[in-house]
């Protein structure tokens, strides 16, 4: 092959890879692509998995074979795979026979397949975004995908809020062509589910990816686009409607996730206001700037700023709870039947009976039953767990007795043709991989947060914005990990991959800066 033809093929290959990458980012909101879901028999079937798989084979493997390095944050994820393999090997010794027609080997293979999907997203997001121009393009394509999801959700909101009726047949039929929707949602039109399988999944993708992306751009006054409407960027314009449709999904756990994000941003704003006030007050001529005066000014300013921000926090929390109570009757139950001081203390100390009774009163007992069952499994097998995908085989002997009062739990255990699951990735990790796997995963998760946090020091708009967006998404997952337990849901891996990528670029630029400073240092002699 001549050098000209080789160069041409290389350009074509790069162009095809960039097209596949754009397709993956634009289709991220589609969590359950009907042809994939029906073929695989799984509700978690993201359309973006197809271009990600093509990139994995056609770009990432050749990229690594050329001795290209992955970000150092990816190292622990391979250690986690080894820990999961060890746990799953031990899992064969812990369960006897099949359950609900499923074998241990089949469940473990399925679990590792879903883990592989998630890791493919993570490794590609970490490796592809290896320079600032690619980060800029990723930022833009992610926003475009978010706009498509938001546009579809606003169309659904029109029928809910304006027409005040269920979705029309043509919209139902259009969705059914390419989207797998939750079966009991034949009365769709009560909660927004966007391009996701169900409303909680839509709220998950919004609070994990798109809200953090547009909040970060708004906070940092940056944008992936040059377009402006007066002084407002596209991200500014997307933020309010995205919050609107998020609340129309009537989220529960995701509401707590959004609250964690807002607390983080409020703390940053609080510190910025405090520093600004101190500079302004100390800059006036009325202070002689003696040590005692400066200390007094700092203490008073800190106290006043803290009081003001706490007032804002409280008002925001009250407003969010009130709005949620108007949208979700279960939140209204919390206002109608608030816990007593004794119950609050029992909940804070994680008293199992108090948790189950409180959850029963507020109509989310089933979710807590699954968590408690997973905790019981972990207590039985604390070091290695029962193996990836095997928790369902241990449900019957570990479920709390109050769980049998729920028709949903009874149906899951005795009538539905699949294994029960824990409904929380954090508890699932404990139950299925034990202290060993959970510790490795938690350390990896912390490294992603640290990488994103350190990268906020960079002044480049794309790097700083995606660093903050990934940080906000990871903060949200602290709560979201109690809502979903699938490894195949891509949004955690997207945030983690972006955090690893920005960390790698930041370290590279920092090392380059140090080398340049050393080169310019005058030599002695």
NORFENWO-V636808 format. One record per pair of residues at least 12 apart in sequence whose C-alpha atoms are under 8 Angstrom apart, sorted by the first residue. I is the first residue (numbers start at 1). J is the second residue. If there is no record, write none. Layout:
I/J, I/J
This chain:
17/55, 17/58, 17/59, 20/51, 20/52, 20/54, 20/55, 21/51, 21/52, 21/55, 22/138, 22/141, 23/48, 23/51, 24/47, 24/48, 24/49, 24/50, 24/51, 24/52, 25/48, 25/138, 25/141, 25/142, 25/145, 26/48, 26/141, 26/142, 26/144, 26/145, 26/146, 26/148, 27/47, 27/48, 27/145, 28/46, 28/47, 28/48, 28/145, 28/490, 29/46, 29/145, 29/146, 29/149, 29/195, 29/196, 29/202, 29/205, 30/46, 30/47, 30/48, 30/179, 30/195, 30/196, 31/44, 31/45, 31/46, 31/47, 31/195, 31/196, 31/197, 31/201, 31/489, 32/44, 32/45, 32/46, 32/47, 32/179, 32/180, 32/181, 32/196, 32/197, 33/45, 33/46, 33/47, 33/178, 33/179, 33/180, 34/176, 34/177, 34/178, 34/179, 34/180, 35/178, 37/180, 43/180, 43/197, 44/486, 44/488, 44/489, 45/488, 46/489, 46/490, 49/117, 49/121, 52/120, 52/121, 52/124, 53/120, 55/124, 56/120, 56/124, 60/124, 60/127, 60/128, 70/123, 70/126, 70/127, 71/126, 71/127, 71/500, 71/501, 71/503, 71/504, 72/500, 72/504, 73/444, 73/447, 73/448, 73/500, 74/123, 74/444, 74/500, 76/440, 76/441, 76/443, 76/444, 77/440, 77/441, 77/444, 79/440, 80/437, 80/440, 80/441, 83/433, 83/436, 83/437, 84/387, 84/388, 84/433, 84/437, 85/387, 85/388, 86/384, 86/387, 87/384, 87/385, 87/386, 87/387, 87/388, 87/432, 87/433, 87/434, 87/437, 88/108, 88/386, 88/387, 88/388, 88/432, 88/433, 89/387, 90/384, 90/386, 90/387, 91/385, 91/386, 91/387, 91/390, 92/104, 92/387, 94/386, 95/393, 95/394, 98/393, 99/393, 99/419, 100/417, 100/418, 100/419, 101/417, 101/418, 102/418, 102/419, 104/390, 107/388, 107/389, 107/390, 108/387, 108/388, 108/389, 108/390, 110/389, 111/388, 111/389, 111/487, 112/388, 114/486, 114/487, 114/488, 115/487, 115/488, 116/488, 117/487, 117/488, 117/490, 118/487, 118/488, 118/489, 118/490, 118/493, 119/493, 121/490, 121/493, 121/494, 121/497, 122/493, 122/494, 122/496, 122/497, 123/497, 124/497, 125/494, 125/497, 125/498, 125/501, 126/496, 126/497, 126/498, 126/499, 126/500, 126/501, 127/497, 127/501, 129/498, 129/501, 129/502, 130/501, 130/502, 130/504, 130/505, 131/505, 132/462, 132/463, 132/505, 135/462, 135/463, 135/466, 136/224, 136/462, 136/463, 139/224, 139/462, 139/466, 140/224, 140/225, 143/210, 143/213, 143/224, 146/210, 147/238, 149/194, 149/195, 150/194, 150/241, 150/242, 150/245, 152/194, 152/195, 153/192, 153/193, 153/194, 153/195, 153/245, 154/241, 154/245, 156/189, 156/192, 156/194, 157/192, 157/245, 157/248, 159/189, 160/189, 160/190, 160/191, 165/189, 166/187, 166/188, 166/189, 166/190, 167/188, 167/189, 179/195, 179/196, 179/197, 180/196, 180/197, 181/196, 181/197, 181/198, 182/197, 182/198, 191/248, 191/249, 191/250, 192/245, 192/248, 192/249, 192/250, 193/249, 199/249, 199/250, 199/251, 200/249, 200/250, 200/251, 200/254, 202/246, 202/249, 203/246, 203/249, 203/251, 203/254, 204/254, 204/480, 205/491, 206/242, 206/246, 207/254, 207/257, 207/258, 207/473, 207/476, 208/472, 208/473, 208/474, 208/476, 208/477, 208/491, 208/492, 208/495, 209/469, 209/470, 209/473, 209/491, 209/495, 211/239, 211/242, 211/243, 212/468, 212/469, 212/470, 212/472, 212/473, 213/465, 213/466, 213/468, 213/469, 213/470, 214/235, 214/236, 214/238, 214/239, 214/469, 215/235, 215/239, 215/469, 216/465, 216/466, 216/468, 216/469, 217/235, 217/236, 217/465, 218/235, 218/236, 220/465, 222/461, 222/465, 223/235, 223/461, 224/462, 247/324, 247/327, 248/327, 250/324, 250/327, 250/328, 253/479, 253/480, 253/482, 253/483, 254/476, 254/479, 254/480, 254/483, 256/479, 257/475, 257/476, 257/477, 257/478, 257/479, 257/480, 258/476, 259/317, 260/475, 260/476, 261/472, 261/475, 261/476, 263/313, 266/309, 266/313, 270/305, 270/306, 270/309, 273/305, 274/301, 274/302, 274/305, 277/301, 278/297, 278/298, 278/301, 281/297, 282/294, 282/297, 330/362, 330/363, 331/362, 333/361, 333/362, 334/362, 339/358, 352/372, 355/368, 356/368, 356/369, 356/402, 365/403, 366/403, 366/406, 366/408, 366/409, 367/423, 369/399, 369/400, 369/403, 370/399, 370/421, 370/422, 370/423, 371/422, 371/423, 371/424, 371/427, 372/399, 372/400, 373/395, 373/398, 373/399, 373/400, 373/422, 374/391, 374/395, 374/398, 374/422, 374/427, 374/428, 374/430, 374/431, 375/427, 375/430, 375/431, 376/398, 376/399, 377/391, 377/394, 377/395, 377/398, 377/431, 378/430, 378/431, 378/432, 378/434, 381/431, 381/434, 382/430, 382/431, 382/434, 382/435, 383/433, 383/434, 383/435, 383/436, 384/432, 384/433, 384/434, 384/435, 384/436, 384/437, 385/430, 385/431, 385/432, 385/433, 385/434, 385/435, 386/431, 386/432, 386/433, 386/434, 387/432, 387/433, 388/432, 388/433, 389/432, 390/432, 391/421, 391/422, 391/428, 391/431, 391/432, 392/419, 392/420, 392/421, 392/422, 393/419, 395/420, 396/413, 422/485, 423/482, 423/483, 423/484, 423/485, 424/481, 424/482, 424/483, 424/484, 424/485, 425/481, 425/482, 425/483, 425/484, 425/485, 425/486, 426/438, 426/481, 426/482, 426/485, 427/482, 428/485, 445/496, 448/474, 448/496, 448/499, 448/500, 449/471, 449/474, 449/475, 449/499, 451/499, 451/500, 451/502, 451/503, 452/467, 452/468, 452/470, 452/471, 452/499, 452/500, 452/502, 452/503, 453/467, 453/468, 453/471, 454/503, 455/467, 455/502, 455/503, 455/506, 456/468, 458/506, 463/502, 466/498, 466/499, 466/502, 467/498, 467/499, 467/502, 469/495, 470/495, 470/496, 470/498, 470/499, 471/495, 471/499, 473/492, 473/495, 474/492, 474/495, 474/496, 477/492
